[in-house]
């Protein structure tokens, strides 16, 4: 019987009826059977036979590594299935943990509350041995005999917190490299460490400072190892110092911490630039009898070198192009300006010289003055200039000489975008938007006016044209007739002086006021009208007449015109004589 289970848990009494029967021996007919029945009541009492049972028997708890001592970790829940109250009472008598080092405890003593007593810092060296998980065993024990026990397992997991940012060691870096180093060269590396445990790794990134000469970056940074590598060859003449800003970021997926450092890279100068000389590909023409020591056609060569001084230049001519050693440069070294001279005369008569066209190859070396340094400075750099020289015989050839081309130095300045000059682009963008707005405003009004004009023209074109009348009901008024009065005035010139023409010897008359002239023997027609008085004729020409009236007026006009012609016939002949006199005088003057 189990007092702790149904149905005895609700009713511990058991009722049993008992019947006693007595039957004497013998035949049944001669015997009497006696019976008696009683009821027995049995009460089942409880004993302490159930230990405490914890639910859940195992549980997991996550606690931050930054949790402070005294914080409640969890509560253990246990029950006892005994019926009697005294048998159901129990206490938590023990909390064991392997390697916990008293980091957890039951507080108050005997309670079911597990409290943090120490620290859970993962970066604490004393915690490194056990990692970030602890296994606890809580024991519950009955107060009454036989002190049955129950237990529960608690697994505490310590969650890491990103407490510390990465730290560069050293805080900044400094490197010196030669400009002779090429692509793929490892310059150095940066190193940052993170104190947080467990380690999540550090990733590196190059933020700024590696651009030069139109290139956004000439350095490459390994994101895991932090090693710096050259992407292209540096140029001392373009940039002498680079200041790189490198970022280190820890591996926390939620809130990573970031730190930056500065890497200074100085570029050391090396002799890597060849001399640049000019003019190049020059064509010179000289006579074969040119005197030795002469500056050939005034030729002057000028050289420059971005990484070498002027005193380092050495000039020489390739032997294959300088047959019989005719040409030489002076000075041959120590300057950036030199001249071409004729060293040996030409001798075509004896057959010593047979070449008339020379392609002189000039070799210009920078002397490698920096090769004595402790660091590698590079080899000697050499520039090349080609000079074409044509030797001619002045007695047989006519050659048009050309002037020596001048050297023109062109400085090209390239504008590049700088993040510090953001306001320039802002002003340009703002001005562009304002200009577009103004143009849109003007186009809007122009389109409106054009629309109105087109609408008006379309409406006017759609209006019906008026029909022509078949019969004129009201005659149009006839315009009034106009008369034109024409007056012609003729003035006879009076010649009041005489002179003798010095060329022809003839006598001519002249007018002292107007300067008109005529020969004296010219026949003139005098009229009854005095010469001084002007003659005038008036003629009325009516307009607008039709039919016979117009013809009659035309006949009368011709008659009056004939009379006028008769009156002025004599004057016309005199005018012709004056015209001939003037034309004769004009011919004499021009002759």
LOSE-994320 format. One record per residue (C-alpha): x, y, z; residue number from 1. Coordinates in nm, 2 decimals, always signed. Layout:
BEGIN
       X       Y       Z    n
       X       Y       Z  NUM
...
REM end
This chain:
BEGIN
       X       Y       Z    n
   +0.00   +0.00   +0.00    1
   +0.12   +0.35   -0.09    2
   -0.01   +0.62   +0.13    3
   +0.12   +0.88   -0.10    4
   -0.09   +0.76   -0.40    5
   -0.45   +0.75   -0.48    6
   -0.69   +0.65   -0.35    7
   -0.52   +0.63   +0.00    8
   -0.38   +0.98   -0.04    9
   -0.74   +1.12   -0.02   10
   -0.88   +0.85   +0.22   11
   -0.63   +0.65   +0.42   12
   -0.90   +0.42   +0.58   13
   -0.98   +0.08   +0.44   14
   -1.31   -0.10   +0.55   15
   -1.31   -0.49   +0.53   16
   -1.63   -0.70   +0.62   17
   -1.54   -1.03   +0.80   18
   -1.79   -1.32   +0.82   19
   -1.75   -1.63   +1.05   20
   -1.94   -1.95   +0.97   21
   -1.98   -2.26   +1.20   22
   -2.11   -2.60   +1.06   23
   -2.12   -2.92   +1.28   24
   -2.02   -3.25   +1.12   25
   -2.29   -3.49   +1.02   26
   -2.55   -3.51   +0.76   27
   -2.67   -3.18   +0.65   28
   -3.02   -3.25   +0.75   29
   -2.92   -3.30   +1.11   30
   -2.68   -3.00   +1.14   31
   -2.73   -2.63   +1.19   32
   -2.49   -2.37   +1.04   33
   -2.41   -2.06   +1.24   34
   -2.27   -1.74   +1.08   35
   -2.16   -1.39   +1.21   36
   -2.03   -1.09   +1.02   37
   -1.83   -0.79   +1.15   38
   -1.67   -0.49   +0.97   39
   -1.30   -0.41   +1.02   40
   -1.16   -0.05   +0.95   41
   -0.79   -0.02   +0.87   42
   -0.61   +0.32   +0.87   43
   -0.29   +0.35   +0.66   44
   -0.04   +0.59   +0.81   45
   +0.23   +0.79   +0.61   46
   +0.60   +0.74   +0.64   47
   +0.89   +0.94   +0.51   48
   +0.96   +0.73   +0.20   49
   +0.98   +0.99   -0.08   50
   +1.29   +1.21   -0.14   51
   +1.27   +1.56   -0.27   52
   +1.24   +1.58   -0.65   53
   +1.37   +1.89   -0.83   54
   +1.21   +2.01   -1.15   55
   +1.37   +2.06   -1.39   56
   +1.64   +1.82   -1.30   57
   +1.89   +2.00   -1.51   58
   +1.88   +2.36   -1.63   59
   +2.11   +2.60   -1.83   60
   +2.18   +2.96   -1.73   61
   +2.37   +3.22   -1.93   62
   +2.55   +3.49   -1.72   63
   +2.75   +3.78   -1.86   64
   +3.11   +3.80   -1.77   65
   +3.06   +4.15   -1.63   66
   +2.80   +4.03   -1.37   67
   +2.87   +4.17   -1.03   68
   +2.91   +3.95   -0.71   69
   +2.58   +3.91   -0.52   70
   +2.37   +3.87   -0.84   71
   +2.11   +3.60   -0.84   72
   +2.20   +3.33   -1.08   73
   +1.90   +3.10   -1.06   74
   +1.64   +2.94   -0.83   75
   +1.61   +2.56   -0.78   76
   +1.26   +2.43   -0.74   77
   +1.20   +2.09   -0.56   78
   +0.90   +1.91   -0.42   79
   +0.84   +1.61   -0.18   80
   +0.55   +1.37   -0.25   81
   +0.50   +1.26   +0.11   82
   +0.16   +1.32   +0.26   83
   +0.25   +1.43   +0.61   84
   +0.37   +1.78   +0.64   85
   +0.67   +1.68   +0.86   86
   +0.78   +1.44   +0.59   87
   +0.75   +1.70   +0.31   88
   +0.99   +1.94   +0.47   89
   +1.34   +1.96   +0.33   90
   +1.65   +2.18   +0.31   91
   +1.91   +2.25   +0.04   92
   +2.21   +2.12   +0.22   93
   +2.48   +2.14   -0.05   94
   +2.60   +2.31   -0.36   95
   +2.90   +2.15   -0.53   96
   +3.09   +2.27   -0.83   97
   +3.42   +2.13   -0.98   98
   +3.66   +2.42   -1.01   99
   +3.42   +2.69   -0.91  100
   +3.65   +2.81   -0.64  101
   +3.36   +2.93   -0.43  102
   +3.22   +3.15   -0.71  103
   +2.86   +3.03   -0.64  104
   +2.67   +2.98   -0.31  105
   +2.32   +2.92   -0.17  106
   +2.20   +3.23   +0.00  107
   +2.05   +3.24   +0.25  108
   +2.19   +2.91   +0.37  109
   +1.96   +2.62   +0.30  110
   +1.75   +2.82   +0.05  111
   +1.70   +2.74   -0.31  112
   +1.87   +3.06   -0.44  113
   +2.21   +3.03   -0.61  114
   +2.40   +3.36   -0.59  115
   +2.73   +3.47   -0.76  116
   +3.01   +3.51   -0.50  117
   +3.31   +3.57   -0.72  118
   +3.39   +3.72   -1.07  119
   +3.33   +3.56   -1.40  120
   +3.57   +3.78   -1.60  121
   +3.70   +3.57   -1.89  122
   +4.01   +3.78   -1.91  123
   +4.10   +3.69   -1.54  124
   +4.39   +3.44   -1.55  125
   +4.23   +3.24   -1.27  126
   +3.93   +3.17   -1.49  127
   +4.12   +3.05   -1.80  128
   +4.15   +2.69   -1.67  129
   +3.78   +2.63   -1.66  130
   +3.67   +2.82   -1.96  131
   +3.33   +2.98   -1.98  132
   +3.10   +2.70   -1.84  133
   +3.05   +2.58   -1.48  134
   +2.85   +2.26   -1.37  135
   +2.67   +2.30   -1.03  136
   +2.50   +2.03   -0.83  137
   +2.24   +2.14   -0.57  138
   +2.12   +1.88   -0.31  139
   +1.78   +1.89   -0.12  140
   +1.75   +1.67   +0.20  141
   +1.45   +1.58   +0.41  142
   +1.45   +1.71   +0.76  143
   +1.30   +1.39   +0.90  144
   +1.45   +1.05   +0.91  145
   +1.58   +0.88   +0.71  146
   +1.68   +1.21   +0.55  147
   +1.62   +1.13   +0.19  148
   +1.79   +1.35   -0.07  149
   +1.72   +1.49   -0.41  150
   +1.94   +1.68   -0.65  151
   +1.94   +1.92   -0.95  152
   +2.21   +2.01   -1.20  153
   +2.27   +2.37   -1.30  154
   +2.50   +2.45   -1.60  155
   +2.62   +2.81   -1.59  156
   +2.75   +2.95   -1.92  157
   +2.95   +3.28   -1.91  158
   +2.88   +3.50   -2.21  159
   +3.17   +3.72   -2.33  160
   +3.14   +4.10   -2.35  161
   +3.34   +4.31   -2.59  162
   +3.51   +4.52   -2.33  163
   +3.84   +4.62   -2.48  164
   +3.93   +4.78   -2.82  165
   +4.23   +4.65   -3.01  166
   +4.56   +4.81   -2.92  167
   +4.85   +4.87   -3.17  168
   +5.19   +4.79   -3.05  169
   +5.38   +5.02   -3.11  170
   +5.12   +5.30   -3.13  171
   +5.27   +5.43   -3.46  172
   +5.50   +5.30   -3.73  173
   +5.78   +5.44   -3.93  174
   +5.94   +5.30   -4.25  175
   +6.20   +5.41   -4.50  176
   +6.21   +5.26   -4.85  177
   +6.40   +5.33   -5.17  178
   +6.21   +5.45   -5.48  179
   +6.38   +5.16   -5.66  180
   +6.15   +4.90   -5.49  181
   +5.89   +4.76   -5.73  182
   +5.55   +4.60   -5.72  183
   +5.49   +4.33   -5.47  184
   +5.76   +4.44   -5.22  185
   +5.66   +4.40   -4.86  186
   +5.74   +4.72   -4.67  187
   +5.64   +4.60   -4.32  188
   +5.34   +4.52   -4.11  189
   +5.12   +4.65   -3.83  190
   +5.00   +4.45   -3.53  191
   +4.71   +4.50   -3.30  192
   +4.60   +4.28   -3.01  193
   +4.26   +4.24   -2.84  194
   +4.24   +4.16   -2.46  195
   +3.89   +4.02   -2.49  196
   +3.85   +3.64   -2.46  197
   +3.77   +3.43   -2.63  198
   +3.97   +3.58   -2.91  199
   +3.77   +3.69   -3.21  200
   +4.05   +3.81   -3.43  201
   +4.15   +4.16   -3.56  202
   +4.10   +4.28   -3.92  203
   +4.29   +4.57   -4.07  204
   +4.19   +4.83   -4.34  205
   +4.38   +5.11   -4.51  206
   +4.17   +5.43   -4.47  207
   +4.37   +5.70   -4.64  208
   +4.71   +5.84   -4.73  209
   +4.83   +5.61   -5.00  210
   +4.75   +5.82   -5.31  211
   +5.00   +6.00   -5.54  212
   +5.03   +6.12   -5.90  213
   +4.67   +6.04   -5.99  214
   +4.67   +5.70   -5.83  215
   +4.43   +5.65   -5.54  216
   +4.66   +5.41   -5.36  217
   +5.00   +5.26   -5.42  218
   +5.00   +5.04   -5.11  219
   +4.81   +4.72   -5.03  220
   +4.72   +4.60   -4.68  221
   +4.65   +4.24   -4.59  222
   +4.33   +4.25   -4.38  223
   +4.43   +3.95   -4.16  224
   +4.81   +3.98   -4.13  225
   +4.84   +4.36   -4.15  226
   +5.13   +4.35   -4.39  227
   +5.20   +4.65   -4.62  228
   +5.28   +4.58   -4.99  229
   +5.37   +4.80   -5.28  230
   +5.12   +4.81   -5.57  231
   +5.35   +5.01   -5.79  232
   +5.69   +5.17   -5.78  233
   +5.71   +5.49   -5.57  234
   +5.86   +5.80   -5.71  235
   +6.06   +6.03   -5.49  236
   +6.03   +6.32   -5.74  237
   +5.65   +6.30   -5.70  238
   +5.59   +6.23   -5.33  239
   +5.86   +6.21   -5.06  240
   +5.65   +6.11   -4.76  241
   +5.33   +5.90   -4.72  242
   +5.12   +5.91   -4.40  243
   +4.89   +5.61   -4.40  244
   +4.59   +5.58   -4.16  245
   +4.52   +5.22   -4.08  246
   +4.22   +5.09   -3.89  247
   +4.20   +4.78   -3.67  248
   +3.86   +4.63   -3.58  249
   +3.79   +4.34   -3.35  250
   +3.56   +4.05   -3.45  251
   +3.26   +4.12   -3.24  252
   +2.96   +4.07   -3.46  253
   +2.73   +4.31   -3.28  254
   +2.93   +4.61   -3.16  255
   +3.29   +4.59   -3.29  256
   +3.54   +4.83   -3.14  257
   +3.78   +5.02   -3.37  258
   +4.12   +5.19   -3.33  259
   +4.35   +5.36   -3.58  260
   +4.72   +5.41   -3.61  261
   +4.95   +5.62   -3.84  262
   +5.22   +5.47   -4.06  263
   +5.48   +5.71   -4.19  264
   +5.67   +5.60   -4.50  265
   +5.96   +5.81   -4.62  266
   +6.08   +5.75   -4.98  267
   +6.46   +5.78   -5.02  268
   +6.59   +5.93   -5.34  269
   +6.76   +5.70   -5.60  270
   +6.92   +5.76   -5.94  271
   +6.63   +5.62   -6.14  272
   +6.55   +5.90   -6.38  273
   +6.75   +5.92   -6.71  274
   +6.86   +6.26   -6.85  275
   +6.62   +6.43   -7.09  276
   +6.79   +6.62   -7.36  277
   +6.69   +6.82   -7.66  278
   +6.64   +6.91   -7.93  279
   +6.61   +6.55   -8.06  280
   +6.59   +6.42   -8.42  281
   +6.75   +6.74   -8.55  282
   +6.86   +6.77   -8.91  283
   +7.18   +6.97   -8.98  284
   +7.35   +7.05   -9.31  285
   +7.72   +7.15   -9.33  286
   +7.96   +7.20   -9.62  287
   +8.24   +6.95   -9.66  288
   +8.50   +7.22   -9.63  289
   +8.38   +7.34   -9.28  290
   +8.67   +7.45   -9.07  291
   +8.75   +7.23   -8.77  292
   +8.65   +7.37   -8.44  293
   +8.34   +7.53   -8.58  294
   +8.01   +7.50   -8.39  295
   +7.80   +7.30   -8.64  296
   +7.52   +7.52   -8.74  297
   +7.51   +7.67   -8.40  298
   +7.37   +7.35   -8.25  299
   +7.32   +7.37   -7.87  300
   +7.19   +7.08   -7.66  301
   +7.03   +7.13   -7.32  302
   +6.97   +6.84   -7.07  303
   +6.78   +6.80   -6.75  304
   +6.75   +6.52   -6.49  305
   +6.49   +6.50   -6.21  306
   +6.72   +6.33   -5.97  307
   +7.07   +6.44   -6.07  308
   +7.25   +6.78   -6.07  309
   +7.37   +6.95   -6.38  310
   +7.74   +6.87   -6.30  311
   +7.67   +6.49   -6.33  312
   +7.62   +6.49   -6.70  313
   +7.87   +6.32   -6.93  314
   +7.84   +6.35   -7.31  315
   +7.97   +6.10   -7.56  316
   +7.90   +6.00   -7.92  317
   +7.86   +5.63   -8.02  318
   +8.16   +5.53   -8.22  319
   +7.95   +5.35   -8.49  320
   +7.77   +5.67   -8.57  321
   +8.08   +5.89   -8.56  322
   +8.30   +5.76   -8.84  323
   +8.65   +5.90   -8.85  324
   +8.58   +6.08   -8.53  325
   +8.45   +6.40   -8.70  326
   +8.22   +6.53   -8.43  327
   +8.26   +6.61   -8.06  328
   +8.07   +6.79   -7.79  329
   +8.22   +7.06   -7.58  330
   +8.22   +7.08   -7.29  331
   +8.20   +6.70   -7.26  332
   +8.09   +6.69   -6.89  333
   +8.00   +6.89   -6.58  334
   +7.72   +7.10   -6.74  335
   +7.37   +7.07   -6.87  336
   +7.44   +7.28   -7.18  337
   +7.69   +7.17   -7.45  338
   +7.76   +7.24   -7.82  339
   +7.84   +7.03   -8.12  340
   +8.18   +7.10   -8.29  341
   +8.36   +6.96   -8.59  342
   +8.67   +6.79   -8.46  343
   +8.83   +6.63   -8.77  344
   +8.79   +6.77   -9.13  345
   +8.63   +6.58   -9.41  346
   +8.85   +6.42   -9.68  347
   +8.64   +6.30   -9.97  348
   +8.91   +6.37  -10.23  349
   +9.15   +6.10  -10.10  350
   +8.87   +5.85  -10.04  351
   +8.91   +5.86   -9.66  352
   +8.55   +5.98   -9.62  353
   +8.27   +5.82   -9.82  354
   +7.97   +5.88   -9.60  355
   +7.77   +6.20   -9.67  356
   +7.49   +6.14   -9.43  357
   +7.56   +6.09   -9.06  358
   +7.31   +5.98   -8.79  359
   +7.49   +6.07   -8.48  360
   +7.38   +5.89   -8.16  361
   +7.46   +6.11   -7.85  362
   +7.48   +5.93   -7.52  363
   +7.42   +6.14   -7.21  364
   +7.50   +5.98   -6.87  365
   +7.42   +6.13   -6.53  366
   +7.75   +6.00   -6.39  367
   +7.58   +5.82   -6.09  368
   +7.72   +6.06   -5.84  369
   +7.50   +5.91   -5.56  370
   +7.64   +5.55   -5.60  371
   +7.88   +5.60   -5.31  372
   +7.60   +5.61   -5.05  373
   +7.53   +5.33   -4.80  374
   +7.19   +5.27   -4.95  375
   +7.12   +5.14   -5.30  376
   +7.09   +5.44   -5.53  377
   +7.06   +5.26   -5.87  378
   +7.28   +5.23   -6.17  379
   +7.39   +5.51   -6.40  380
   +7.10   +5.63   -6.62  381
   +7.17   +5.73   -6.98  382
   +6.97   +5.94   -7.22  383
   +6.99   +5.93   -7.60  384
   +6.97   +6.20   -7.86  385
   +6.98   +6.15   -8.24  386
   +7.13   +6.42   -8.47  387
   +7.11   +6.38   -8.85  388
   +7.39   +6.56   -9.03  389
   +7.41   +6.60   -9.40  390
   +7.75   +6.69   -9.56  391
   +7.72   +6.87   -9.89  392
   +7.96   +7.01  -10.16  393
   +7.88   +7.38  -10.18  394
   +8.02   +7.39  -10.54  395
   +7.77   +7.13  -10.66  396
   +7.47   +7.15  -10.44  397
   +7.23   +7.43  -10.34  398
   +7.07   +7.35  -10.01  399
   +6.83   +7.55   -9.81  400
   +6.94   +7.54   -9.45  401
   +6.70   +7.52   -9.17  402
   +6.72   +7.70   -8.84  403
   +6.78   +7.50   -8.52  404
   +6.45   +7.43   -8.34  405
   +6.42   +7.59   -8.00  406
   +6.35   +7.39   -7.69  407
   +6.01   +7.46   -7.54  408
   +5.94   +7.35   -7.18  409
   +5.58   +7.28   -7.11  410
   +5.45   +7.25   -6.76  411
   +5.13   +7.05   -6.73  412
   +4.93   +7.11   -6.41  413
   +4.66   +6.85   -6.34  414
   +4.37   +6.94   -6.12  415
   +4.26   +6.65   -5.89  416
   +3.98   +6.63   -5.65  417
   +4.05   +6.69   -5.29  418
   +3.80   +6.61   -5.02  419
   +3.90   +6.93   -4.84  420
   +3.77   +7.13   -5.13  421
   +3.41   +7.00   -5.11  422
   +3.27   +7.35   -5.11  423
   +3.39   +7.41   -5.47  424
   +3.18   +7.12   -5.60  425
   +2.89   +7.24   -5.39  426
   +2.90   +7.59   -5.54  427
   +2.93   +7.45   -5.89  428
   +2.63   +7.21   -5.83  429
   +2.42   +7.50   -5.68  430
   +2.50   +7.73   -5.97  431
   +2.41   +7.46   -6.22  432
   +2.08   +7.40   -6.05  433
   +2.00   +7.78   -6.04  434
   +2.09   +7.81   -6.41  435
   +1.87   +7.51   -6.50  436
   +1.59   +7.67   -6.30  437
   +1.63   +8.00   -6.49  438
   +1.64   +7.83   -6.83  439
   +1.32   +7.63   -6.73  440
   +1.15   +7.95   -6.63  441
   +1.24   +8.12   -6.96  442
   +1.14   +7.82   -7.17  443
   +0.80   +7.80   -6.98  444
   +0.72   +8.16   -7.07  445
   +0.84   +8.12   -7.43  446
   +0.63   +7.81   -7.48  447
   +0.33   +8.00   -7.34  448
   +0.37   +8.29   -7.59  449
   +0.43   +8.05   -7.88  450
   +0.12   +7.86   -7.78  451
   -0.09   +8.18   -7.78  452
   +0.05   +8.29   -8.12  453
   -0.01   +7.95   -8.28  454
   -0.36   +7.94   -8.13  455
   -0.44   +8.29   -8.27  456
   -0.30   +8.20   -8.62  457
   -0.50   +7.87   -8.63  458
   -0.82   +8.05   -8.54  459
   -0.75   +8.32   -8.80  460
   -0.69   +8.06   -9.07  461
   -1.01   +7.89   -8.98  462
   -1.23   +8.20   -9.05  463
   -1.43   +8.18   -9.37  464
   -1.32   +8.39   -9.66  465
   -1.57   +8.65   -9.79  466
   -1.73   +8.59  -10.12  467
   -1.69   +8.82  -10.42  468
   -2.00   +9.01  -10.52  469
   -2.15   +8.92  -10.86  470
   -2.29   +9.27  -10.91  471
   -2.15   +9.60  -10.79  472
   -2.43   +9.79  -10.62  473
   -2.24  +10.09  -10.50  474
   -1.97  +10.21  -10.74  475
   -1.63  +10.29  -10.60  476
   -1.55  +10.67  -10.60  477
   -1.31  +10.78  -10.88  478
   -1.00  +10.93  -10.75  479
   -0.95  +11.30  -10.84  480
   -0.73  +11.38  -11.14  481
   -0.39  +11.51  -11.07  482
   -0.19  +11.76  -11.28  483
   +0.19  +11.78  -11.29  484
   +0.36  +12.11  -11.36  485
   +0.71  +12.08  -11.51  486
   +0.93  +12.40  -11.54  487
   +1.25  +12.40  -11.74  488
   +1.49  +12.70  -11.69  489
   +1.78  +12.75  -11.93  490
   +2.06  +13.00  -11.85  491
   +2.29  +13.13  -12.12  492
   +2.65  +13.16  -12.00  493
   +2.81  +13.50  -12.05  494
   +3.19  +13.48  -12.13  495
   +3.35  +13.80  -12.01  496
   +3.72  +13.72  -12.06  497
   +3.97  +13.59  -12.33  498
   +4.29  +13.40  -12.31  499
   +4.53  +13.21  -12.54  500
   +4.57  +12.83  -12.50  501
   +4.95  +12.77  -12.44  502
   +4.93  +12.43  -12.60  503
   +4.73  +12.49  -12.92  504
   +4.78  +12.86  -12.95  505
   +4.40  +12.91  -13.00  506
   +4.20  +13.19  -12.83  507
   +3.92  +13.08  -12.59  508
   +3.67  +13.27  -12.39  509
   +3.59  +13.21  -12.03  510
   +3.34  +13.31  -11.75  511
   +3.52  +13.47  -11.46  512
   +3.26  +13.35  -11.21  513
   +3.18  +13.00  -11.31  514
   +3.50  +12.91  -11.50  515
   +3.32  +12.80  -11.81  516
   +3.53  +12.81  -12.13  517
   +3.48  +12.79  -12.51  518
   +3.68  +12.85  -12.82  519
   +3.64  +13.19  -12.96  520
   +3.57  +13.08  -13.32  521
   +3.28  +12.86  -13.22  522
   +2.96  +12.96  -13.39  523
   +2.69  +13.07  -13.15  524
   +2.33  +13.13  -13.21  525
   +2.20  +13.44  -13.06  526
   +1.83  +13.48  -13.00  527
   +1.61  +13.78  -12.95  528
   +1.59  +13.71  -12.59  529
   +1.87  +13.87  -12.38  530
   +2.14  +13.62  -12.28  531
   +2.13  +13.72  -11.92  532
   +1.76  +13.65  -11.88  533
   +1.66  +13.29  -11.82  534
   +1.41  +13.12  -12.03  535
   +1.15  +12.89  -11.89  536
   +0.89  +12.68  -12.05  537
   +0.60  +12.53  -11.87  538
   +0.41  +12.22  -11.96  539
   +0.11  +12.07  -11.80  540
   +0.07  +11.70  -11.82  541
   -0.27  +11.57  -11.70  542
   -0.28  +11.22  -11.55  543
   -0.56  +10.97  -11.50  544
   -0.74  +11.05  -11.84  545
   -0.87  +10.77  -12.06  546
   -0.96  +10.73  -12.43  547
   -0.96  +11.03  -12.66  548
   -0.88  +11.29  -12.40  549
   -0.55  +11.12  -12.32  550
   -0.46  +11.11  -12.69  551
   -0.54  +11.47  -12.75  552
   -0.33  +11.58  -12.45  553
   -0.04  +11.37  -12.58  554
   -0.07  +11.55  -12.92  555
   -0.08  +11.89  -12.75  556
   +0.22  +11.79  -12.53  557
   +0.42  +11.69  -12.84  558
   +0.34  +12.02  -13.00  559
   +0.45  +12.22  -12.70  560
   +0.76  +12.01  -12.67  561
   +0.85  +12.09  -13.04  562
   +0.82  +12.46  -12.97  563
   +1.05  +12.43  -12.67  564
   +1.30  +12.24  -12.88  565
   +1.30  +12.51  -13.14  566
   +1.37  +12.78  -12.89  567
   +1.66  +12.60  -12.73  568
   +1.81  +12.46  -13.05  569
   +2.07  +12.74  -13.07  570
   +2.15  +12.71  -12.71  571
   +2.20  +12.33  -12.75  572
   +2.45  +12.39  -13.03  573
   +2.64  +12.62  -12.80  574
   +2.63  +12.37  -12.52  575
   +2.78  +12.11  -12.76  576
   +3.06  +12.35  -12.85  577
   +3.13  +12.40  -12.48  578
   +3.13  +12.02  -12.42  579
   +3.38  +11.97  -12.70  580
   +3.60  +12.25  -12.55  581
   +3.59  +12.08  -12.20  582
   +3.67  +11.74  -12.35  583
   +3.96  +11.88  -12.54  584
   +4.09  +12.05  -12.23  585
   +4.05  +11.73  -12.03  586
   +4.26  +11.54  -12.29  587
   +4.53  +11.80  -12.29  588
   +4.55  +11.79  -11.91  589
   +4.57  +11.42  -11.89  590
   +4.83  +11.42  -12.16  591
REM end
